[in-house]
Amino acid sequence: QVQLVESGGGLVQAGGSLRLSCVPSGRTFTMYNMGWFRQAPSKEREFVAGIGWWSGSSRYYADSVKGRFTISRDNAKNTVYLEMNGLKPEDTAVYYCAAARGSGWSIPGMDYWGKGTLVTVSS
């Protein structure tokens, strides 16, 4: 069974940093576009960041995280990262890793999802 497993969430003070990791199990996601999404309490799930599968691929960010978050991937380790700096209380959410063979970062377009990791930013 294919799974995406996120880790690295936790409680951090505003202005702090966290690094999330996503490790697929059951298959290799080298040829997949990988994205991070988040869902805050009582809000819809939203796109955060995405990266293409090929070396040197472009990275995409939601306006709310540009300049603070960085997505990267290490295909040799089959791992995707989300480096989060300058965290704000409004970044509090469950963060999900997702993979897609197709292009774009729509939620219905993602083929596989992790179960999420909780990030809580205190003021």
A tleap script that builds the chain and sets N, CA, C and O, in Angstrom:
source leaprc.protein.ff14SB
mol = sequence {
  NGLN VAL GLN LEU VAL GLU SER GLY GLY GLY
  LEU VAL GLN ALA GLY GLY SER LEU ARG LEU
  SER CYS VAL PRO SER GLY ARG THR PHE THR
  MET TYR ASN MET GLY TRP PHE ARG GLN ALA
  PRO SER LYS GLU ARG GLU PHE VAL ALA GLY
  ILE GLY TRP TRP SER GLY SER SER ARG TYR
  TYR ALA ASP SER VAL LYS GLY ARG PHE THR
  ILE SER ARG ASP ASN ALA LYS ASN THR VAL
  TYR LEU GLU MET ASN GLY LEU LYS PRO GLU
  ASP THR ALA VAL TYR TYR CYS ALA ALA ALA
  ARG GLY SER GLY TRP SER ILE PRO GLY MET
  ASP TYR TRP GLY LYS GLY THR LEU VAL THR
  VAL SER CSER
}
set mol.1.N position { 0.842 -1.182 0.000 }
set mol.1.CA position { 0.000 0.000 0.000 }
set mol.1.C position { 0.883 1.239 0.000 }
set mol.1.O position { 1.848 1.340 0.757 }
set mol.2.N position { 0.533 2.163 -0.854 }
set mol.2.CA position { 1.316 3.384 -0.971 }
set mol.2.C position { 0.949 4.341 0.152 }
set mol.2.O position { -0.229 4.580 0.417 }
set mol.3.N position { 1.952 4.877 0.801 }
set mol.3.CA position { 1.717 5.849 1.864 }
set mol.3.C position { 2.736 6.972 1.767 }
set mol.3.O position { 3.881 6.769 1.363 }
set mol.4.N position { 2.292 8.149 2.145 }
set mol.4.CA position { 3.183 9.283 2.340 }
set mol.4.C position { 3.179 9.572 3.830 }
set mol.4.O position { 2.118 9.735 4.432 }
set mol.5.N position { 4.349 9.635 4.421 }
set mol.5.CA position { 4.452 9.817 5.872 }
set mol.5.C position { 5.155 11.137 6.170 }
set mol.5.O position { 6.323 11.330 5.832 }
set mol.6.N position { 4.420 12.032 6.807 }
set mol.6.CA position { 4.973 13.323 7.179 }
set mol.6.C position { 5.536 13.280 8.598 }
set mol.6.O position { 5.084 12.500 9.436 }
set mol.7.N position { 6.509 14.114 8.847 }
set mol.7.CA position { 7.062 14.258 10.194 }
set mol.7.C position { 7.639 15.658 10.332 }
set mol.7.O position { 7.821 16.370 9.345 }
set mol.8.N position { 7.925 16.041 11.572 }
set mol.8.CA position { 8.573 17.321 11.821 }
set mol.8.C position { 7.679 18.391 12.396 }
set mol.8.O position { 8.150 19.477 12.733 }
set mol.9.N position { 6.393 18.104 12.513 }
set mol.9.CA position { 5.500 19.093 13.087 }
set mol.9.C position { 5.720 19.239 14.585 }
set mol.9.O position { 6.444 18.455 15.199 }
set mol.10.N position { 5.090 20.248 15.161 }
set mol.10.CA position { 5.229 20.471 16.590 }
set mol.10.C position { 4.768 21.847 16.988 }
set mol.10.O position { 4.118 22.551 16.216 }
set mol.11.N position { 5.113 22.221 18.200 }
set mol.11.CA position { 4.751 23.525 18.753 }
set mol.11.C position { 5.964 24.443 18.683 }
set mol.11.O position { 7.060 24.071 19.102 }
set mol.12.N position { 5.764 25.628 18.156 }
set mol.12.CA position { 6.858 26.588 18.027 }
set mol.12.C position { 6.327 27.987 18.287 }
set mol.12.O position { 5.156 28.266 18.030 }
set mol.13.N position { 7.162 28.850 18.785 }
set mol.13.CA position { 6.759 30.237 19.014 }
set mol.13.C position { 6.798 31.020 17.705 }
set mol.13.O position { 7.523 30.671 16.773 }
set mol.14.N position { 6.021 32.062 17.661 }
set mol.14.CA position { 6.012 32.925 16.481 }
set mol.14.C position { 7.433 33.417 16.191 }
set mol.14.O position { 8.177 33.803 17.093 }
set mol.15.N position { 7.778 33.389 14.912 }
set mol.15.CA position { 9.117 33.762 14.499 }
set mol.15.C position { 10.065 32.586 14.409 }
set mol.15.O position { 11.169 32.715 13.880 }
set mol.16.N position { 9.653 31.455 14.913 }
set mol.16.CA position { 10.486 30.270 14.914 }
set mol.16.C position { 10.462 29.523 13.588 }
set mol.16.O position { 9.855 29.958 12.609 }
set mol.17.N position { 11.146 28.384 13.594 }
set mol.17.CA position { 11.290 27.591 12.378 }
set mol.17.C position { 10.996 26.123 12.641 }
set mol.17.O position { 11.158 25.622 13.754 }
set mol.18.N position { 10.565 25.458 11.594 }
set mol.18.CA position { 10.380 24.012 11.609 }
set mol.18.C position { 10.720 23.482 10.223 }
set mol.18.O position { 10.610 24.199 9.228 }
set mol.19.N position { 11.130 22.230 10.169 }
set mol.19.CA position { 11.324 21.565 8.878 }
set mol.19.C position { 10.488 20.300 8.857 }
set mol.19.O position { 10.658 19.401 9.680 }
set mol.20.N position { 9.593 20.256 7.908 }
set mol.20.CA position { 8.765 19.082 7.711 }
set mol.20.C position { 9.417 18.170 6.677 }
set mol.20.O position { 10.067 18.627 5.737 }
set mol.21.N position { 9.226 16.879 6.875 }
set mol.21.CA position { 9.718 15.889 5.924 }
set mol.21.C position { 8.575 15.007 5.470 }
set mol.21.O position { 7.613 14.781 6.205 }
set mol.22.N position { 8.693 14.516 4.260 }
set mol.22.CA position { 7.689 13.602 3.704 }
set mol.22.C position { 8.433 12.451 3.048 }
set mol.22.O position { 9.224 12.651 2.126 }
set mol.23.N position { 8.171 11.254 3.529 }
set mol.23.CA position { 8.832 10.072 3.001 }
set mol.23.C position { 7.777 9.104 2.490 }
set mol.23.O position { 6.954 8.625 3.270 }
set mol.24.N position { 7.783 8.809 1.210 }
set mol.24.CA position { 6.836 7.833 0.690 }
set mol.24.C position { 7.273 6.416 1.040 }
set mol.24.O position { 8.464 6.120 1.137 }
set mol.25.N position { 6.304 5.565 1.222 }
set mol.25.CA position { 6.601 4.149 1.409 }
set mol.25.C position { 5.764 3.360 0.420 }
set mol.25.O position { 4.659 3.770 0.065 }
set mol.26.N position { 6.268 2.274 -0.007 }
set mol.26.CA position { 5.514 1.438 -0.920 }
set mol.26.C position { 5.867 1.648 -2.375 }
set mol.26.O position { 5.600 0.788 -3.214 }
set mol.27.N position { 6.464 2.787 -2.680 }
set mol.27.CA position { 6.899 3.034 -4.045 }
set mol.27.C position { 7.835 4.228 -4.065 }
set mol.27.O position { 7.994 4.931 -3.067 }
set mol.28.N position { 8.448 4.444 -5.210 }
set mol.28.CA position { 9.322 5.602 -5.390 }
set mol.28.C position { 8.539 6.715 -6.062 }
set mol.28.O position { 7.805 6.485 -7.023 }
set mol.29.N position { 8.703 7.922 -5.544 }
set mol.29.CA position { 7.970 9.059 -6.070 }
set mol.29.C position { 8.865 10.000 -6.872 }
set mol.29.O position { 8.590 11.193 -7.000 }
set mol.30.N position { 9.942 9.428 -7.408 }
set mol.30.CA position { 10.872 10.258 -8.157 }
set mol.30.C position { 10.194 10.968 -9.324 }
set mol.30.O position { 10.529 12.113 -9.629 }
set mol.31.N position { 9.252 10.306 -9.976 }
set mol.31.CA position { 8.616 10.866 -11.162 }
set mol.31.C position { 7.344 11.643 -10.833 }
set mol.31.O position { 6.593 12.013 -11.736 }
set mol.32.N position { 7.100 11.887 -9.571 }
set mol.32.CA position { 5.893 12.581 -9.157 }
set mol.32.C position { 6.193 14.025 -8.772 }
set mol.32.O position { 7.235 14.326 -8.190 }
set mol.33.N position { 5.265 14.903 -9.106 }
set mol.33.CA position { 5.292 16.255 -8.559 }
set mol.33.C position { 4.823 16.167 -7.116 }
set mol.33.O position { 3.856 15.471 -6.807 }
set mol.34.N position { 5.517 16.882 -6.235 }
set mol.34.CA position { 5.215 16.777 -4.813 }
set mol.34.C position { 4.783 18.124 -4.263 }
set mol.34.O position { 5.336 19.165 -4.616 }
set mol.35.N position { 3.785 18.085 -3.394 }
set mol.35.CA position { 3.288 19.332 -2.845 }
set mol.35.C position { 3.007 19.237 -1.358 }
set mol.35.O position { 2.836 18.153 -0.799 }
set mol.36.N position { 2.965 20.397 -0.741 }
set mol.36.CA position { 2.539 20.514 0.650 }
set mol.36.C position { 1.253 21.341 0.684 }
set mol.36.O position { 1.128 22.361 0.007 }
set mol.37.N position { 0.316 20.875 1.484 }
set mol.37.CA position { -0.949 21.559 1.685 }
set mol.37.C position { -1.160 21.689 3.186 }
set mol.37.O position { -0.476 21.042 3.979 }
set mol.38.N position { -2.107 22.527 3.565 }
set mol.38.CA position { -2.405 22.646 4.996 }
set mol.38.C position { -3.891 22.904 5.193 }
set mol.38.O position { -4.582 23.417 4.312 }
set mol.39.N position { -4.353 22.536 6.368 }
set mol.39.CA position { -5.747 22.774 6.717 }
set mol.39.C position { -5.806 23.254 8.149 }
set mol.39.O position { -5.478 22.523 9.084 }
set mol.40.N position { -6.229 24.491 8.305 }
set mol.40.CA position { -6.399 25.074 9.624 }
set mol.40.C position { -7.787 24.727 10.156 }
set mol.40.O position { -8.681 24.396 9.377 }
set mol.41.N position { -7.975 24.798 11.461 }
set mol.41.CA position { -9.294 24.488 12.037 }
set mol.41.C position { -10.402 25.316 11.395 }
set mol.41.O position { -10.282 26.533 11.257 }
set mol.42.N position { -11.463 24.652 11.012 }
set mol.42.CA position { -12.651 25.286 10.430 }
set mol.42.C position { -12.371 25.941 9.070 }
set mol.42.O position { -13.157 26.770 8.611 }
set mol.43.N position { -11.275 25.579 8.435 }
set mol.43.CA position { -10.955 26.136 7.120 }
set mol.43.C position { -10.752 25.011 6.122 }
set mol.43.O position { -10.542 23.856 6.495 }
set mol.44.N position { -10.819 25.372 4.837 }
set mol.44.CA position { -10.601 24.384 3.796 }
set mol.44.C position { -9.100 24.127 3.618 }
set mol.44.O position { -8.255 24.961 3.942 }
set mol.45.N position { -8.818 22.965 3.103 }
set mol.45.CA position { -7.430 22.636 2.805 }
set mol.45.C position { -6.928 23.551 1.681 }
set mol.45.O position { -7.656 23.843 0.732 }
set mol.46.N position { -5.681 23.993 1.804 }
set mol.46.CA position { -5.137 24.915 0.823 }
set mol.46.C position { -3.725 24.520 0.434 }
set mol.46.O position { -2.997 23.885 1.197 }
set mol.47.N position { -3.360 24.917 -0.783 }
set mol.47.CA position { -2.017 24.668 -1.300 }
set mol.47.C position { -1.022 25.564 -0.576 }
set mol.47.O position { -1.307 26.729 -0.299 }
set mol.48.N position { 0.157 25.007 -0.270 }
set mol.48.CA position { 1.221 25.769 0.377 }
set mol.48.C position { 2.433 25.902 -0.540 }
set mol.48.O position { 2.909 27.006 -0.804 }
set mol.49.N position { 2.926 24.754 -1.026 }
set mol.49.CA position { 4.131 24.773 -1.865 }
set mol.49.C position { 4.178 23.514 -2.719 }
set mol.49.O position { 3.640 22.474 -2.338 }
set mol.50.N position { 4.827 23.614 -3.876 }
set mol.50.CA position { 4.945 22.465 -4.753 }
set mol.50.C position { 6.258 22.481 -5.510 }
set mol.50.O position { 6.858 23.534 -5.724 }
set mol.51.N position { 6.697 21.285 -5.915 }
set mol.51.CA position { 7.950 21.159 -6.652 }
set mol.51.C position { 7.802 20.045 -7.672 }
set mol.51.O position { 7.230 18.995 -7.378 }
set mol.52.N position { 8.319 20.277 -8.870 }
set mol.52.CA position { 8.258 19.275 -9.917 }
set mol.52.C position { 9.217 18.131 -9.661 }
set mol.52.O position { 10.072 18.198 -8.777 }
set mol.53.N position { 9.060 17.069 -10.457 }
set mol.53.CA position { 9.850 15.873 -10.188 }
set mol.53.C position { 11.256 15.940 -10.740 }
set mol.53.O position { 12.143 15.227 -10.270 }
set mol.54.N position { 11.474 16.788 -11.735 }
set mol.54.CA position { 12.782 16.747 -12.403 }
set mol.54.C position { 13.778 17.662 -11.694 }
set mol.54.O position { 13.415 18.619 -11.011 }
set mol.55.N position { 15.046 17.322 -11.889 }
set mol.55.CA position { 16.116 18.087 -11.276 }
set mol.55.C position { 16.082 19.523 -11.762 }
set mol.55.O position { 16.002 19.764 -12.967 }
set mol.56.N position { 16.141 20.478 -10.852 }
set mol.56.CA position { 16.097 21.879 -11.241 }
set mol.56.C position { 14.708 22.386 -11.549 }
set mol.56.O position { 14.550 23.465 -12.120 }
set mol.57.N position { 13.713 21.627 -11.181 }
set mol.57.CA position { 12.346 22.035 -11.479 }
set mol.57.C position { 11.954 23.278 -10.685 }
set mol.57.O position { 12.528 23.588 -9.641 }
set mol.58.N position { 10.985 23.954 -11.206 }
set mol.58.CA position { 10.499 25.163 -10.548 }
set mol.58.C position { 9.783 24.820 -9.246 }
set mol.58.O position { 9.287 23.711 -9.050 }
set mol.59.N position { 9.751 25.795 -8.388 }
set mol.59.CA position { 9.044 25.664 -7.129 }
set mol.59.C position { 7.899 26.676 -7.120 }
set mol.59.O position { 8.006 27.759 -7.694 }
set mol.60.N position { 6.836 26.314 -6.479 }
set mol.60.CA position { 5.645 27.140 -6.459 }
set mol.60.C position { 5.205 27.336 -5.012 }
set mol.60.O position { 5.283 26.422 -4.191 }
set mol.61.N position { 4.742 28.547 -4.720 }
set mol.61.CA position { 4.360 28.872 -3.349 }
set mol.61.C position { 3.070 29.666 -3.315 }
set mol.61.O position { 2.778 30.454 -4.214 }
set mol.62.N position { 2.315 29.445 -2.269 }
set mol.62.CA position { 1.176 30.314 -2.004 }
set mol.62.C position { 1.714 31.688 -1.597 }
set mol.62.O position { 2.778 31.793 -0.987 }
set mol.63.N position { 0.980 32.716 -1.936 }
set mol.63.CA position { 1.427 34.072 -1.610 }
set mol.63.C position { 1.676 34.232 -0.115 }
set mol.63.O position { 2.572 34.973 0.289 }
set mol.64.N position { 0.896 33.551 0.699 }
set mol.64.CA position { 0.978 33.720 2.146 }
set mol.64.C position { 2.282 33.195 2.742 }
set mol.64.O position { 2.625 33.540 3.873 }
set mol.65.N position { 3.018 32.360 1.992 }
set mol.65.CA position { 4.244 31.774 2.545 }
set mol.65.C position { 5.492 32.155 1.751 }
set mol.65.O position { 6.601 31.792 2.141 }
set mol.66.N position { 5.330 32.878 0.648 }
set mol.66.CA position { 6.482 33.265 -0.162 }
set mol.66.C position { 7.496 34.043 0.670 }
set mol.66.O position { 7.139 34.945 1.429 }
set mol.67.N position { 8.755 33.678 0.514 }
set mol.67.CA position { 9.812 34.355 1.250 }
set mol.67.C position { 10.056 33.781 2.632 }
set mol.67.O position { 11.054 34.112 3.273 }
set mol.68.N position { 9.158 32.926 3.098 }
set mol.68.CA position { 9.314 32.323 4.435 }
set mol.68.C position { 9.489 30.813 4.369 }
set mol.68.O position { 10.235 30.239 5.163 }
set mol.69.N position { 8.810 30.167 3.433 }
set mol.69.CA position { 8.864 28.715 3.309 }
set mol.69.C position { 9.674 28.327 2.077 }
set mol.69.O position { 9.685 29.041 1.074 }
set mol.70.N position { 10.352 27.183 2.170 }
set mol.70.CA position { 11.113 26.656 1.041 }
set mol.70.C position { 10.841 25.171 0.904 }
set mol.70.O position { 10.999 24.413 1.860 }
set mol.71.N position { 10.429 24.754 -0.293 }
set mol.71.CA position { 10.215 23.345 -0.568 }
set mol.71.C position { 11.435 22.813 -1.310 }
set mol.71.O position { 12.009 23.500 -2.155 }
set mol.72.N position { 11.821 21.592 -0.988 }
set mol.72.CA position { 12.940 20.955 -1.676 }
set mol.72.C position { 12.707 19.455 -1.684 }
set mol.72.O position { 11.857 18.933 -0.962 }
set mol.73.N position { 13.480 18.780 -2.514 }
set mol.73.CA position { 13.350 17.326 -2.557 }
set mol.73.C position { 14.724 16.732 -2.767 }
set mol.73.O position { 15.592 17.332 -3.402 }
set mol.74.N position { 14.906 15.544 -2.223 }
set mol.74.CA position { 16.121 14.769 -2.403 }
set mol.74.C position { 15.678 13.433 -2.975 }
set mol.74.O position { 15.255 12.535 -2.247 }
set mol.75.N position { 15.784 13.320 -4.293 }
set mol.75.CA position { 15.298 12.097 -4.938 }
set mol.75.C position { 16.114 10.876 -4.544 }
set mol.75.O position { 15.596 9.759 -4.548 }
set mol.76.N position { 17.361 11.070 -4.211 }
set mol.76.CA position { 18.177 9.936 -3.780 }
set mol.76.C position { 17.642 9.360 -2.468 }
set mol.76.O position { 17.720 8.156 -2.225 }
set mol.77.N position { 17.106 10.231 -1.644 }
set mol.77.CA position { 16.529 9.792 -0.367 }
set mol.77.C position { 15.023 9.637 -0.446 }
set mol.77.O position { 14.373 9.255 0.528 }
set mol.78.N position { 14.462 9.943 -1.639 }
set mol.78.CA position { 13.015 9.823 -1.819 }
set mol.78.C position { 12.267 10.630 -0.760 }
set mol.78.O position { 11.278 10.164 -0.193 }
set mol.79.N position { 12.742 11.821 -0.507 }
set mol.79.CA position { 12.198 12.649 0.564 }
set mol.79.C position { 11.939 14.064 0.068 }
set mol.79.O position { 12.708 14.617 -0.719 }
set mol.80.N position { 10.851 14.629 0.542 }
set mol.80.CA position { 10.511 16.014 0.235 }
set mol.80.C position { 10.483 16.790 1.561 }
set mol.80.O position { 10.030 16.283 2.587 }
set mol.81.N position { 10.972 18.009 1.508 }
set mol.81.CA position { 11.062 18.826 2.713 }
set mol.81.C position { 10.279 20.129 2.558 }
set mol.81.O position { 10.082 20.632 1.452 }
set mol.82.N position { 9.846 20.650 3.684 }
set mol.82.CA position { 9.291 21.997 3.715 }
set mol.82.C position { 9.951 22.726 4.874 }
set mol.82.O position { 9.661 22.469 6.042 }
set mol.83.N position { 10.836 23.633 4.526 }
set mol.83.CA position { 11.516 24.458 5.527 }
set mol.83.C position { 10.652 25.682 5.786 }
set mol.83.O position { 10.335 26.437 4.866 }
set mol.84.N position { 10.274 25.872 7.046 }
set mol.84.CA position { 9.368 26.958 7.394 }
set mol.84.C position { 10.066 27.893 8.368 }
set mol.84.O position { 10.426 27.493 9.475 }
set mol.85.N position { 10.251 29.116 7.958 }
set mol.85.CA position { 10.885 30.133 8.785 }
set mol.85.C position { 9.911 31.288 9.022 }
set mol.85.O position { 8.931 31.450 8.296 }
set mol.86.N position { 10.194 32.069 10.029 }
set mol.86.CA position { 9.327 33.206 10.319 }
set mol.86.C position { 7.885 32.809 10.539 }
set mol.86.O position { 6.969 33.470 10.051 }
set mol.87.N position { 7.685 31.734 11.273 }
set mol.87.CA position { 6.326 31.204 11.447 }
set mol.87.C position { 5.438 32.189 12.185 }
set mol.87.O position { 5.872 32.907 13.086 }
set mol.88.N position { 4.179 32.195 11.770 }
set mol.88.CA position { 3.171 33.074 12.346 }
set mol.88.C position { 2.040 32.241 12.926 }
set mol.88.O position { 1.840 31.102 12.503 }
set mol.89.N position { 1.299 32.779 13.880 }
set mol.89.CA position { 0.162 32.011 14.421 }
set mol.89.C position { -0.809 31.551 13.332 }
set mol.89.O position { -1.412 30.485 13.458 }
set mol.90.N position { -0.966 32.327 12.282 }
set mol.90.CA position { -1.880 31.934 11.206 }
set mol.90.C position { -1.347 30.786 10.356 }
set mol.90.O position { -2.056 30.293 9.479 }
set mol.91.N position { -0.114 30.353 10.601 }
set mol.91.CA position { 0.411 29.165 9.938 }
set mol.91.C position { -0.011 27.881 10.655 }
set mol.91.O position { 0.244 26.781 10.165 }
set mol.92.N position { -0.648 28.021 11.802 }
set mol.92.CA position { -1.104 26.854 12.545 }
set mol.92.C position { -2.086 26.047 11.708 }
set mol.92.O position { -3.092 26.572 11.230 }
set mol.93.N position { -1.779 24.762 11.537 }
set mol.93.CA position { -2.601 23.900 10.681 }
set mol.93.C position { -2.024 22.495 10.708 }
set mol.93.O position { -0.918 22.260 11.195 }
set mol.94.N position { -2.797 21.581 10.176 }
set mol.94.CA position { -2.267 20.256 9.851 }
set mol.94.C position { -1.682 20.351 8.447 }
set mol.94.O position { -2.355 20.790 7.515 }
set mol.95.N position { -0.447 19.944 8.303 }
set mol.95.CA position { 0.257 20.022 7.022 }
set mol.95.C position { 0.299 18.637 6.388 }
set mol.95.O position { 0.679 17.650 7.019 }
set mol.96.N position { -0.102 18.596 5.122 }
set mol.96.CA position { -0.180 17.350 4.387 }
set mol.96.C position { 0.796 17.355 3.216 }
set mol.96.O position { 0.977 18.368 2.540 }
set mol.97.N position { 1.413 16.213 2.994 }
set mol.97.CA position { 2.231 15.983 1.816 }
set mol.97.C position { 1.361 15.269 0.784 }
set mol.97.O position { 0.526 14.436 1.137 }
set mol.98.N position { 1.559 15.597 -0.479 }
set mol.98.CA position { 0.776 14.972 -1.531 }
set mol.98.C position { 1.625 14.800 -2.778 }
set mol.98.O position { 2.591 15.531 -2.997 }
set mol.99.N position { 1.248 13.820 -3.593 }
set mol.99.CA position { 1.995 13.505 -4.808 }
set mol.99.C position { 1.044 13.404 -5.993 }
set mol.99.O position { -0.091 12.945 -5.861 }
set mol.100.N position { 1.527 13.841 -7.149 }
set mol.100.CA position { 0.700 13.794 -8.353 }
set mol.100.C position { 1.545 13.500 -9.575 }
set mol.100.O position { 2.669 13.987 -9.695 }
set mol.101.N position { 0.998 12.696 -10.487 }
set mol.101.CA position { 1.667 12.459 -11.764 }
set mol.101.C position { 1.400 13.611 -12.723 }
set mol.101.O position { 2.246 13.947 -13.552 }
set mol.102.N position { 0.229 14.210 -12.609 }
set mol.102.CA position { -0.134 15.291 -13.508 }
set mol.102.C position { 0.406 16.631 -13.044 }
set mol.102.O position { 1.015 16.736 -11.980 }
set mol.103.N position { 0.175 17.641 -13.847 }
set mol.103.CA position { 0.632 18.990 -13.516 }
set mol.103.C position { -0.428 19.722 -12.713 }
set mol.103.O position { -1.571 19.275 -12.629 }
set mol.104.N position { -0.059 20.814 -12.141 }
set mol.104.CA position { -0.992 21.598 -11.353 }
set mol.104.C position { -1.017 21.168 -9.903 }
set mol.104.O position { -0.513 20.103 -9.543 }
set mol.105.N position { -1.611 22.011 -9.075 }
set mol.105.CA position { -1.618 21.769 -7.635 }
set mol.105.C position { -3.021 21.811 -7.049 }
set mol.105.O position { -3.217 22.227 -5.907 }
set mol.106.N position { -3.989 21.377 -7.839 }
set mol.106.CA position { -5.340 21.330 -7.301 }
set mol.106.C position { -5.473 20.135 -6.368 }
set mol.106.O position { -4.842 19.100 -6.579 }
set mol.107.N position { -6.281 20.282 -5.357 }
set mol.107.CA position { -6.475 19.188 -4.393 }
set mol.107.C position { -7.029 17.939 -5.063 }
set mol.107.O position { -6.528 16.847 -4.796 }
set mol.108.N position { -8.039 18.048 -5.922 }
set mol.108.CA position { -8.533 16.830 -6.582 }
set mol.108.C position { -7.499 16.202 -7.508 }
set mol.108.O position { -7.596 15.017 -7.828 }
set mol.109.N position { -6.527 16.969 -7.935 }
set mol.109.CA position { -5.541 16.467 -8.873 }
set mol.109.C position { -4.408 15.686 -8.240 }
set mol.109.O position { -3.616 15.068 -8.952 }
set mol.110.N position { -4.314 15.699 -6.938 }
set mol.110.CA position { -3.252 14.966 -6.269 }
set mol.110.C position { -3.647 13.508 -6.132 }
set mol.110.O position { -4.784 13.193 -5.781 }
set mol.111.N position { -2.694 12.613 -6.412 }
set mol.111.CA position { -2.996 11.183 -6.446 }
set mol.111.C position { -2.855 10.501 -5.087 }
set mol.111.O position { -3.584 9.558 -4.779 }
set mol.112.N position { -1.923 10.980 -4.286 }
set mol.112.CA position { -1.666 10.351 -2.991 }
set mol.112.C position { -1.517 11.433 -1.925 }
set mol.112.O position { -1.021 12.529 -2.186 }
set mol.113.N position { -1.960 11.092 -0.719 }
set mol.113.CA position { -1.909 12.014 0.406 }
set mol.113.C position { -1.341 11.319 1.630 }
set mol.113.O position { -1.513 10.115 1.820 }
set mol.114.N position { -0.655 12.108 2.460 }
set mol.114.CA position { -0.268 11.625 3.762 }
set mol.114.C position { -1.371 11.915 4.764 }
set mol.114.O position { -2.400 12.496 4.420 }
set mol.115.N position { -1.151 11.510 5.990 }
set mol.115.CA position { -2.150 11.721 7.032 }
set mol.115.C position { -1.964 13.047 7.750 }
set mol.115.O position { -2.825 13.461 8.527 }
set mol.116.N position { -0.860 13.707 7.498 }
set mol.116.CA position { -0.655 15.043 8.034 }
set mol.116.C position { 0.160 15.087 9.311 }
set mol.116.O position { 0.262 14.108 10.051 }
set mol.117.N position { 0.733 16.248 9.543 }
set mol.117.CA position { 1.474 16.507 10.772 }
set mol.117.C position { 1.062 17.893 11.268 }
set mol.117.O position { 0.966 18.838 10.485 }
set mol.118.N position { 0.822 18.003 12.563 }
set mol.118.CA position { 0.290 19.235 13.123 }
set mol.118.C position { 1.403 20.231 13.432 }
set mol.118.O position { 2.398 19.902 14.078 }
set mol.119.N position { 1.207 21.440 12.959 }
set mol.119.CA position { 2.097 22.556 13.278 }
set mol.119.C position { 1.295 23.587 14.060 }
set mol.119.O position { 0.266 24.075 13.593 }
set mol.120.N position { 1.773 23.909 15.249 }
set mol.120.CA position { 1.108 24.902 16.087 }
set mol.120.C position { 2.075 26.030 16.385 }
set mol.120.O position { 3.163 25.801 16.913 }
set mol.121.N position { 1.680 27.245 16.048 }
set mol.121.CA position { 2.532 28.412 16.266 }
set mol.121.C position { 1.876 29.285 17.328 }
set mol.121.O position { 0.769 29.789 17.138 }
set mol.122.N position { 2.559 29.452 18.424 }
set mol.122.CA position { 2.008 30.258 19.525 }
set mol.122.C position { 2.467 31.713 19.386 }
set mol.122.O position { 3.554 32.003 18.886 }
set mol.123.N position { 1.605 32.604 19.844 }
set mol.123.CA position { 1.924 34.039 19.739 }
set mol.123.C position { 2.710 34.527 20.945 }
set mol.123.O position { 3.059 35.705 21.018 }
savepdb mol mol.pdb
quit
